[in-house]
Amino acid sequence: MSSSKKVVLWSKEGCHFCGEVKAFLNEHNQPFENIEVQGNDVLRDVLEAKYGIRHVPVIEVGRDGIYEALLEADLDQLAQLLEKVDEAAAV
């Protein structure tokens, strides 16, 4: 049995694009974990090690420990990625 979909949002307070992503996820009743990077350079170091960037938002979507990441706040791409992960679980 497959685990449930997990969404992780790397964001910072005051980021307009981060707010758009949070609003989108809330409007679609999609639970998510928010990782606040403001004032925590270690977390930005993690982003740099994983994706070669230090900016937010970064959205990770996946299940069973396998994630895909969006490195920008493209809500259309986010909707497609959420759907893709759901479809993969149904197979």
Secondary structure, 3 states (H helix, E strand, C coil): CCCCCEEEEEECCCCHHHHHHHHHHHHCCCCCEEEECCCCHHHHHHHHHHHCCCCCCEEEEEECCEEEEECCCCHHHHHHHHHHHHHHHHC
